């Protein structure tokens, strides 16, 4: 969220959740009445008064990068019914030291270099798909460290579920020559040379910065 935009009850509650505060503690943090915070929970469409808007701006601006990352996930727009029915993929952001694993897709100019990913079938945990598809595509074994969130991907229009993963074993090789033309480990600092920064889900960038 850009703090130039108007706060609503929903986004104010998202900031509270990102800060991991109770209603009384959040009210004290902002300097507002507890009943004001309760009203935001009761009606997410509520638009706080201009003075309270400025207070929320200040609270957001003073928040840590970790809190801002959580807020970015919690405050994202709720998907429309059509988007809810979209396909879901699980994406593994596999880190090995100061490098991250990438695959090069064939015939996809818009998303040529990507993180390993696989389609999530109903009833299957997406984190399992992320780990299994990484092995299938690259021969690299990994384990999930952290769920980074999900979003409606701006290019593919599928629901993308992101997982930060730790390398366990295996040499990176192209195991799926039909789908991919290459597999490689890329220094985290060089990632923008392969995937434009504006196309990378912000929580991924935050997680990789903390790792590097």
SEKOL-38601 format. One record per residue: z, x, y of N, C-alpha, C in turn; residue in three letters. Coordinates in steps of 0.1 Angstrom, whole numbers, plus 2048, in hexadecimal, padded with zeros to 3 digits. Atoms other than C-alpha are relative to their C-alpha. Example, Ala and Ser with C-alpha at 12.3 -4.5 7.8 and 13.67 -1.06 7.14 Angstrom:
<<800; 809; 7F4>; <84E; 87B; 7D3>; <800; 809; 80C>; "ALA"> <<800; 7F7; 7F5>; <847; 889; 7F5>; <808; 7F8; 80B>; "SER"> 
// end
This chain:
<<800; 808; 7F4>; <800; 800; 800>; <800; 809; 80C>; "UNK"> <<800; 7F9; 7F3>; <7F8; 80C; 823>; <80B; 7F9; 809>; "UNK"> <<7F6; 806; 7F9>; <816; 806; 839>; <7FB; 7F9; 80D>; "UNK"> <<806; 808; 7F5>; <7FE; 7F8; 854>; <7FE; 7F2; 7FC>; "UNK"> <<802; 80D; 805>; <7FA; 7DA; 83E>; <80D; 7F8; 801>; "UNK"> <<7F4; 809; 7FF>; <812; 7BC; 840>; <808; 800; 7F3>; "UNK"> <<7F7; 802; 80C>; <830; 7BC; 828>; <801; 7F2; 7FC>; "UNK"> <<7FD; 80E; 805>; <836; 79D; 813>; <80C; 801; 7F7>; "UNK"> <<7F5; 800; 809>; <852; 793; 7FD>; <7FD; 807; 7F3>; "UNK"> <<804; 7F9; 80C>; <83F; 7A0; 7DF>; <801; 80F; 801>; "UNK"> <<800; 7F1; 7FE>; <83A; 7C3; 7ED>; <80D; 805; 804>; "UNK"> <<7F2; 7FB; 7FD>; <85D; 7C5; 7FB>; <808; 801; 7F3>; "UNK"> <<7F9; 7FF; 80D>; <86A; 7BD; 7D8>; <7FB; 80C; 7F8>; "UNK"> <<806; 7F4; 807>; <852; 7D8; 7CA>; <807; 80C; 805>; "UNK"> <<7F9; 7F4; 7FA>; <862; 7F1; 7E2>; <80E; 801; 7FA>; "UNK"> <<7F2; 801; 806>; <885; 7E6; 7D6>; <800; 805; 7F2>; "UNK"> <<801; 7FC; 80E>; <87A; 7EB; 7B2>; <7FD; 80F; 7FF>; "UNK"> <<803; 7F2; 800>; <86B; 80D; 7B9>; <80C; 809; 804>; "UNK"> <<7F3; 7F8; 7FD>; <88C; 818; 7C9>; <80B; 7FE; 7F6>; "UNK"> <<7F7; 803; 80B>; <89E; 809; 7AB>; <80E; 7FC; 806>; "UNK"> <<7F4; 805; 7FA>; <8B7; 7F7; 7C1>; <803; 7F1; 7FD>; "UNK"> <<7FC; 80E; 802>; <8CB; 7D7; 7BC>; <7FD; 7F9; 80E>; "UNK"> <<802; 807; 7F4>; <8C8; 7BB; 7D6>; <80A; 804; 80B>; "UNK"> <<7F7; 7FB; 7F5>; <8E8; 7C5; 7E9>; <7FD; 80E; 805>; "UNK"> <<803; 7F2; 7FC>; <8DF; 7EA; 7E8>; <7F4; 801; 809>; "UNK"> <<80C; 7FF; 7F9>; <8BC; 7E4; 7F4>; <802; 7FA; 80E>; "UNK"> <<7FD; 806; 7F3>; <8C8; 7CD; 810>; <808; 80A; 809>; "UNK"> <<7F8; 7F6; 7F9>; <8E1; 7E8; 81B>; <7F7; 80B; 805>; "UNK"> <<80A; 7F5; 7FD>; <8C5; 802; 819>; <7F7; 7FD; 80C>; "UNK"> <<808; 804; 7F5>; <8B0; 7EE; 831>; <807; 7FB; 80C>; "UNK"> <<7F8; 805; 7F5>; <8CC; 7E0; 846>; <7FC; 7F1; 803>; "UNK"> <<803; 80F; 7FF>; <8C3; 7BB; 83F>; <80A; 7F9; 7F7>; "UNK"> <<7F6; 808; 808>; <8D7; 79F; 830>; <7FB; 7FF; 7F1>; "UNK"> <<804; 802; 80E>; <8D8; 79B; 80A>; <7F8; 7F4; 7FE>; "UNK"> <<808; 80C; 801>; <8CB; 778; 80E>; <7F1; 802; 804>; "UNK"> <<80D; 7FD; 7FC>; <8AC; 786; 81E>; <7F8; 806; 7F4>; "UNK"> <<806; 7FA; 80C>; <8A5; 79B; 7FF>; <7FE; 7F6; 7F5>; "UNK"> <<801; 80B; 80A>; <8AC; 77D; 7E9>; <7F5; 7F7; 803>; "UNK"> <<80B; 808; 7FC>; <893; 769; 7FD>; <7F3; 806; 7FC>; "UNK"> <<80D; 7FA; 804>; <878; 782; 7F5>; <7FD; 7FE; 7F2>; "UNK"> <<802; 802; 80F>; <87E; 77F; 7D0>; <7FD; 7F1; 7FD>; "UNK"> <<803; 80E; 802>; <87D; 759; 7D3>; <7F2; 7FC; 804>; "UNK"> <<80E; 804; 7FB>; <85C; 758; 7E6>; <7F9; 80D; 804>; "UNK"> <<807; 7F3; 7FF>; <845; 776; 7E2>; <7F6; 7FF; 80C>; "UNK"> <<80A; 802; 7F5>; <82E; 767; 7FD>; <806; 802; 80E>; "UNK"> <<7F9; 7FE; 7F3>; <848; 76B; 818>; <7FB; 80C; 808>; "UNK"> <<804; 7F5; 7F8>; <83D; 780; 835>; <80C; 803; 80A>; "UNK"> <<7F5; 7FD; 7F8>; <85B; 792; 845>; <7FD; 801; 80F>; "UNK"> <<803; 7FF; 7F2>; <85F; 792; 86B>; <7FD; 80E; 804>; "UNK"> <<806; 7F3; 7FC>; <850; 7AF; 87F>; <80B; 80B; 800>; "UNK"> <<7F5; 7F6; 800>; <872; 7C1; 883>; <803; 804; 7F2>; "UNK"> <<7FE; 7FC; 80E>; <877; 7C0; 85D>; <7F4; 807; 7FA>; "UNK"> <<80C; 7F9; 804>; <853; 7CB; 858>; <802; 80F; 803>; "UNK"> <<7FE; 7F2; 7FC>; <85C; 7EB; 86B>; <80B; 807; 7F8>; "UNK"> <<7F5; 7FA; 809>; <87C; 7F0; 857>; <7FA; 804; 7F2>; "UNK"> <<806; 7FD; 80D>; <868; 7EE; 837>; <7F6; 80B; 801>; "UNK"> <<809; 7F4; 7FE>; <84E; 806; 845>; <808; 80D; 7FF>; "UNK"> <<7F7; 7F4; 7FF>; <86A; 81F; 84C>; <806; 803; 7F2>; "UNK"> <<7FA; 7FD; 80E>; <87A; 81B; 829>; <7F5; 806; 7F7>; "UNK"> <<80B; 7FB; 808>; <858; 821; 819>; <7FD; 80E; 804>; "UNK"> <<804; 7F3; 7FB>; <850; 83F; 82F>; <80B; 80B; 7FC>; "UNK"> <<7F5; 7F7; 803>; <872; 84F; 827>; <802; 801; 7F0>; "UNK"> <<7FF; 7FF; 80F>; <86E; 849; 801>; <7FA; 80D; 7FB>; "UNK"> <<805; 7F4; 806>; <868; 866; 7EA>; <7F2; 7FD; 7F9>; "UNK"> <<80D; 802; 807>; <846; 86C; 7DA>; <801; 7F8; 7F3>; "UNK"> <<7FE; 807; 80C>; <853; 85F; 7B9>; <801; 7F1; 802>; "UNK"> <<7FE; 80E; 7FC>; <85E; 83F; 7C9>; <7F3; 7FA; 804>; "UNK"> <<80D; 805; 7FB>; <83D; 83B; 7DA>; <7F6; 7FE; 7F5>; "UNK"> <<809; 802; 80C>; <82A; 840; 7B9>; <804; 7F4; 7F8>; "UNK"> <<7FC; 80C; 807>; <83F; 825; 7A9>; <7FC; 7F4; 808>; "UNK"> <<804; 80C; 7F7>; <839; 80E; 7C7>; <7F1; 7FD; 7FF>; "UNK"> <<80E; 802; 801>; <814; 814; 7C4>; <7FC; 7F8; 7F4>; "UNK"> <<802; 808; 80D>; <815; 806; 7A0>; <805; 7F2; 801>; "UNK"> <<7FA; 80D; 7FF>; <82D; 7EA; 7A7>; <7FA; 7F6; 80A>; "UNK"> <<805; 809; 7F5>; <81C; 7DD; 7C6>; <7F1; 7FD; 7FF>; "UNK"> <<80F; 802; 801>; <7F8; 7DD; 7B9>; <7FE; 7F1; 7FF>; "UNK"> <<803; 80E; 801>; <7E8; 7BB; 7BC>; <7FF; 7FA; 7F2>; "UNK"> <<800; 806; 80E>; <7EC; 7A3; 79F>; <7F2; 7FD; 7FC>; "UNK"> <<80E; 802; 804>; <7CC; 7A1; 78B>; <7FD; 7F1; 800>; "UNK"> <<805; 80E; 801>; <7B7; 781; 78C>; <7FF; 7FC; 7F1>; "UNK"> <<801; 804; 80E>; <7B4; 76C; 76C>; <7F4; 807; 7F9>; "UNK"> <<80C; 7F9; 805>; <791; 77C; 767>; <804; 80E; 7FC>; "UNK"> <<7FD; 7F2; 803>; <7A0; 79F; 769>; <80A; 801; 7F5>; "UNK"> <<7F6; 7FF; 80B>; <7BC; 797; 751>; <7F9; 800; 7F2>; "UNK"> <<808; 801; 80D>; <7A1; 790; 736>; <7F8; 80D; 7FE>; "UNK"> <<808; 7F4; 801>; <791; 7B2; 73D>; <804; 809; 7F4>; "UNK"> <<7FD; 7F7; 80B>; <78F; 7CC; 722>; <80B; 80A; 805>; "UNK"> <<7F5; 7F7; 7FD>; <7AC; 7E5; 720>; <7FD; 80E; 7F9>; "UNK"> <<801; 7F3; 806>; <7A9; 80B; 71A>; <80D; 808; 803>; "UNK"> <<7F5; 7F7; 7FF>; <7C4; 825; 715>; <7FB; 80D; 803>; "UNK"> <<805; 7F3; 7FB>; <7C0; 846; 727>; <80B; 80A; 7FF>; "UNK"> <<7F6; 7F6; 802>; <7D1; 866; 71E>; <7FD; 80C; 80A>; "UNK"> <<800; 7F5; 7F7>; <7D8; 880; 739>; <808; 80B; 7F9>; "UNK"> <<7F9; 7F6; 809>; <7E0; 89D; 722>; <801; 80E; 808>; "UNK"> <<7FD; 7F4; 7F9>; <7F0; 8BB; 732>; <805; 80B; 7F6>; "UNK"> <<7FC; 7F4; 808>; <7F3; 8DE; 723>; <802; 80B; 80A>; "UNK"> <<7FD; 7F6; 7F6>; <805; 8F6; 73A>; <7FB; 7FB; 80E>; "UNK"> <<806; 804; 7F3>; <7F1; 8F4; 75B>; <7F2; 7FB; 7FF>; "UNK"> <<80D; 805; 802>; <7D2; 8E5; 74C>; <801; 7F2; 7FB>; "UNK"> <<801; 80E; 805>; <7C7; 8C1; 744>; <7F3; 7FF; 7F9>; "UNK"> <<80B; 802; 809>; <7AF; 8B5; 729>; <7F6; 7F6; 806>; "UNK"> <<80B; 809; 7FC>; <78D; 8A6; 733>; <7F5; 7FF; 7F6>; "UNK"> <<80C; 801; 808>; <76F; 898; 720>; <7F5; 7FC; 80A>; "UNK"> <<80C; 803; 7F8>; <74C; 895; 72E>; <7F8; 7F5; 7F9>; "UNK"> <<807; 80B; 806>; <73C; 873; 726>; <7F1; 802; 802>; "UNK"> <<80E; 801; 7FF>; <717; 870; 71F>; <7FB; 7F4; 807>; "UNK"> <<806; 80C; 7FA>; <702; 859; 734>; <809; 7F8; 80A>; "UNK"> <<7F8; 807; 7F7>; <71D; 850; 74D>; <801; 809; 80D>; "UNK"> <<801; 7F8; 7F4>; <714; 85F; 76F>; <80C; 7FE; 809>; "UNK"> <<7F4; 804; 7F8>; <731; 84D; 781>; <80D; 807; 7FC>; "UNK"> <<7F4; 7FB; 806>; <74C; 859; 76A>; <7FD; 80B; 7F5>; "UNK"> <<805; 7F6; 80A>; <73D; 878; 759>; <80C; 807; 7FA>; "UNK"> <<7F4; 7FA; 806>; <75E; 88B; 755>; <80B; 7F7; 801>; "UNK"> <<7F6; 809; 801>; <77B; 877; 74A>; <80C; 805; 7F7>; "UNK"> <<7F5; 7FD; 809>; <79D; 878; 738>; <7FD; 7F9; 7F3>; "UNK"> <<802; 807; 80D>; <79C; 86F; 713>; <805; 7F2; 801>; "UNK"> <<7FD; 80E; 7FF>; <79C; 849; 70F>; <7FB; 7F9; 7F4>; "UNK"> <<804; 808; 80B>; <799; 82E; 6F5>; <803; 7F1; 803>; "UNK"> <<7FE; 80E; 7FF>; <796; 808; 6F3>; <80D; 7FC; 7F9>; "UNK"> <<7F3; 805; 806>; <7B7; 7F6; 6EC>; <7FD; 7F2; 7FA>; "UNK"> <<802; 80D; 807>; <7B3; 7DA; 6D2>; <80D; 7F8; 801>; "UNK"> <<7F4; 809; 800>; <7CB; 7BC; 6D3>; <80A; 804; 7F6>; "UNK"> <<7F5; 7FD; 80A>; <7ED; 7C4; 6C4>; <802; 80E; 7FE>; "UNK"> <<7FE; 7F2; 802>; <7E9; 7E9; 6C5>; <806; 807; 80D>; "UNK"> <<7FA; 7F9; 7F4>; <800; 7FE; 6DC>; <7F7; 809; 807>; "UNK"> <<80A; 7F7; 7F9>; <7EB; 80F; 6F7>; <804; 80E; 7FF>; "UNK"> <<7FC; 7F2; 801>; <800; 82F; 6F5>; <7FB; 806; 7F3>; "UNK"> <<806; 7FB; 80D>; <7F5; 832; 6D0>; <7F1; 802; 801>; "UNK"> <<80E; 7FE; 7FE>; <7D1; 82D; 6DA>; <7FD; 80D; 808>; "UNK"> <<802; 7F4; 7F8>; <7D4; 848; 6F4>; <801; 80D; 7F8>; "UNK"> <<7FE; 7F5; 808>; <7E1; 861; 6DB>; <7F6; 802; 7F5>; "UNK"> <<809; 7FF; 80B>; <7CA; 858; 6BF>; <7F2; 803; 805>; "UNK"> <<80D; 7FD; 7FB>; <7AA; 858; 6D4>; <7FF; 80E; 805>; "UNK"> <<801; 7F2; 7FC>; <7B3; 87A; 6E2>; <7FD; 809; 7F4>; "UNK"> <<803; 7F8; 80D>; <7B4; 888; 6BE>; <7F2; 7FE; 7FC>; "UNK"> <<80D; 804; 805>; <794; 875; 6B5>; <7F5; 807; 808>; "UNK"> <<80B; 7FB; 7F7>; <780; 881; 6D3>; <801; 810; 802>; "UNK"> <<7FF; 7F2; 7FC>; <78E; 8A5; 6D8>; <807; 809; 7F6>; "UNK"> <<7F9; 7F8; 80A>; <7A2; 8B0; 6B9>; <80E; 805; 806>; "UNK"> <<7F4; 7FC; 7FA>; <7C0; 8B4; 6D1>; <80B; 7F6; 7FC>; "UNK"> <<7F4; 809; 803>; <7E2; 8A6; 6C5>; <809; 800; 80C>; "UNK"> <<7F7; 801; 7F4>; <7F9; 899; 6E1>; <80A; 7F6; 7FD>; "UNK"> <<7F6; 80A; 800>; <817; 884; 6E7>; <802; 7FA; 80E>; "UNK"> <<7FE; 807; 7F3>; <81E; 86B; 703>; <80D; 804; 806>; "UNK"> <<7F4; 7FD; 7F8>; <837; 877; 71D>; <804; 7F5; 809>; "UNK"> <<7FD; 809; 7F5>; <834; 85C; 737>; <7F4; 7F6; 801>; "UNK"> <<80A; 80A; 7FC>; <822; 83B; 73E>; <7FE; 801; 80F>; "UNK"> <<803; 7FF; 7F2>; <811; 83F; 760>; <7FC; 7F3; 807>; "UNK"> <<804; 80D; 7FA>; <808; 81B; 765>; <7F2; 7FB; 7FB>; "UNK"> <<80E; 805; 803>; <7E8; 806; 762>; <7FA; 7FA; 80C>; "UNK"> <<807; 806; 7F5>; <7CE; 7F8; 779>; <7F2; 7FA; 7FB>; "UNK"> <<80D; 804; 802>; <7AD; 7E6; 77A>; <7F7; 80B; 805>; "UNK"> <<808; 7F4; 7FB>; <795; 804; 77B>; <7F5; 7FC; 80A>; "UNK"> <<80A; 804; 7F5>; <780; 802; 79B>; <7F1; 802; 7FC>; "UNK"> <<80E; 7FE; 804>; <760; 80F; 789>; <7FD; 7F8; 7F4>; "UNK"> <<803; 807; 80D>; <762; 801; 766>; <804; 7F2; 7FF>; "UNK"> <<7FB; 80E; 800>; <775; 7E1; 76E>; <807; 7FD; 7F2>; "UNK"> <<7F7; 802; 80C>; <78A; 7E5; 74E>; <80E; 803; 804>; "UNK"> <<7F2; 7FD; 7FE>; <7B0; 7E6; 74D>; <802; 80E; 7FA>; "UNK"> <<7FD; 7F3; 804>; <7B9; 80B; 74B>; <80F; 803; 7FF>; "UNK"> <<7F1; 7FD; 802>; <7DB; 815; 73C>; <801; 810; 7FF>; "UNK"> <<800; 7F1; 7FF>; <7E4; 83A; 745>; <80D; 805; 7FA>; "UNK"> <<7F5; 7F9; 806>; <7FB; 851; 731>; <800; 80F; 803>; "UNK"> <<7FE; 7F1; 7FF>; <807; 874; 73A>; <804; 805; 7F2>; "UNK"> <<7FE; 7FC; 80E>; <806; 887; 719>; <802; 80F; 800>; "UNK"> <<7FD; 7F2; 802>; <813; 8A9; 70D>; <7F7; 805; 7F4>; "UNK"> <<807; 7FA; 80B>; <7FD; 8C0; 6F8>; <809; 804; 7F5>; "UNK"> <<7F9; 7FC; 80C>; <809; 8C6; 6D5>; <7F9; 80B; 7F8>; "UNK"> <<808; 7F6; 808>; <7EE; 8D8; 6C1>; <7F1; 7FC; 800>; "UNK"> <<80E; 802; 802>; <7C9; 8DC; 6BA>; <7F8; 807; 80B>; "UNK"> <<80A; 7FA; 7F6>; <7AB; 8ED; 6CB>; <7F7; 7F5; 805>; "UNK"> <<809; 80B; 7FA>; <797; 8D7; 6E3>; <7F2; 802; 7FC>; "UNK"> <<80E; 800; 804>; <775; 8D0; 6D3>; <7FB; 7F2; 801>; "UNK"> <<807; 80D; 7FF>; <75C; 8B5; 6D7>; <7FE; 7F9; 7F2>; "UNK"> <<801; 806; 80D>; <762; 89E; 6B9>; <7F7; 7F3; 800>; "UNK"> <<808; 80C; 7FF>; <74D; 881; 6C6>; <7F3; 803; 808>; "UNK"> <<80C; 7FB; 7F9>; <72B; 88F; 6CE>; <7F6; 7F5; 804>; "UNK"> <<808; 80C; 7FC>; <71C; 86C; 6D1>; <804; 7FC; 80E>; "UNK"> <<7FA; 805; 7F4>; <733; 862; 6EE>; <801; 80B; 80B>; "UNK"> <<7FD; 7F5; 7F7>; <73B; 884; 6FD>; <7F7; 80C; 7FF>; "UNK"> <<809; 7F4; 801>; <727; 8A3; 706>; <809; 80D; 801>; "UNK"> <<7F8; 7F5; 7FF>; <745; 8BA; 70C>; <80F; 7FC; 801>; "UNK"> <<7F2; 802; 7FF>; <76B; 8BE; 70A>; <805; 80D; 805>; "UNK"> <<7FB; 7F4; 7FA>; <77F; 8D7; 71F>; <80E; 7FE; 806>; "UNK"> <<7F4; 7FF; 7F9>; <7A0; 8E1; 72D>; <7FD; 805; 80E>; "UNK"> <<803; 7FD; 7F2>; <79F; 8E1; 753>; <80D; 804; 807>; "UNK"> <<7F4; 7FE; 7F8>; <7B8; 8F2; 76A>; <803; 7F4; 809>; "UNK"> <<7FD; 80C; 7F8>; <7CB; 8D6; 77C>; <7FB; 802; 80E>; "UNK"> <<804; 7FE; 7F2>; <7C3; 8E6; 79E>; <7F1; 7FE; 802>; "UNK"> <<80E; 801; 7FF>; <79E; 8E4; 796>; <7FB; 7F2; 7FC>; "UNK"> <<804; 80D; 804>; <79E; 8BF; 78B>; <7F7; 7F9; 809>; "UNK"> <<809; 807; 7F7>; <78E; 8B2; 7AB>; <7F1; 805; 7FF>; "UNK"> <<80E; 7FC; 802>; <76F; 8C7; 7A2>; <7F9; 7F8; 7F5>; "UNK"> <<805; 808; 80B>; <76B; 8B1; 783>; <800; 7F1; 802>; "UNK"> <<7FE; 80F; 7FC>; <778; 88F; 78F>; <804; 7FF; 80E>; "UNK"> <<7FC; 801; 7F2>; <778; 886; 7B4>; <80E; 7FB; 801>; "UNK"> <<7F2; 804; 7FE>; <79C; 882; 7C0>; <801; 7F2; 802>; "UNK"> <<7FF; 80F; 7FD>; <795; 85F; 7CD>; <7FE; 7F7; 7F4>; "UNK"> <<802; 808; 80C>; <78C; 854; 7AA>; <80B; 801; 7F6>; "UNK"> <<7F5; 7FE; 809>; <7AC; 860; 79A>; <80B; 7F7; 804>; "UNK"> <<7F5; 809; 7FE>; <7C8; 847; 796>; <80C; 808; 806>; "UNK"> <<7F6; 7F8; 7F9>; <7E3; 853; 7AF>; <80C; 805; 7F8>; "UNK"> <<7F5; 7FB; 808>; <800; 854; 796>; <7FC; 80C; 7F7>; "UNK"> <<804; 7F4; 808>; <7EB; 86D; 782>; <801; 80C; 808>; "UNK"> <<800; 7F5; 7F7>; <7E8; 884; 7A0>; <80F; 804; 802>; "UNK"> <<7F2; 7FD; 7FE>; <80E; 881; 7A6>; <806; 807; 7F4>; "UNK"> <<7FB; 7FA; 80C>; <816; 889; 782>; <7FB; 80E; 7FD>; "UNK"> <<806; 7F2; 802>; <7FE; 8A7; 780>; <806; 80A; 80B>; "UNK"> <<7FB; 7F7; 7F6>; <80C; 8B5; 7A1>; <80E; 804; 7FB>; "UNK"> <<7F3; 7FD; 804>; <82F; 8B3; 792>; <800; 80A; 7F4>; "UNK"> <<801; 7F8; 80C>; <823; 8C4; 772>; <7FB; 80E; 803>; "UNK"> <<806; 7F2; 7FD>; <80E; 8E1; 782>; <80B; 809; 807>; "UNK"> 
// end
